Amino acid sequence: MAPGTHINGVGSYTPAMQEVDVETVQRALVVVDERAAAWEEAGDLIQPLQAGLITEDHIYAELGEIAAGLKPGRTSPEQITFFKSVGVAVQDAIAGRIALENAVAHNLGMEATL
């Protein structure tokens, strides 16, 4: 993995699924959408944790902590970063709301009647 690489992991969502190798997880600054959800569903993190290759403290931050300025994101251009998302319903709801607001603002799409 080249210095400065960023990885978004969104494809695996069960403890048995893993899309990013353990060495990369170990080397990376790990950010998740939500710690509790990640430790329930993210095989990328659960598998190395169970093997004793990382600890729960290996998760550096939740995305919201970085967005709110509570923790910095990447701290050097060489740092490898890994965002692991298992999906959080509130993020989906907010994204849907933003998409709807933008569609209305730009007069896109059409309203359906039931």
HELIX and SHEET records of a PDB file:
HELIX    1   1 VAL A   22  ARG A   27  1                                   6    
HELIX    2   2 ARG A   35  GLU A   41  1                                   7    
HELIX    3   3 GLY A   43  GLN A   50  1                                   8    
HELIX    4   4 GLU A   56  HIS A   58  5                                   3    
HELIX    5   5 LEU A   63  ALA A   67  1                                   5    
HELIX    6   6 ALA A   89  ALA A  105  1                                  17    
SHEET    1   A 4 HIS A   6  GLY A   9  0                                        
SHEET    2   A 4 THR A  81  LYS A  84  1                                        
SHEET    3   A 4 LEU A  29  VAL A  32  1                                        
SHEET    4   A 4 ILE A  59  GLU A  62  1                                        
END                                                                             
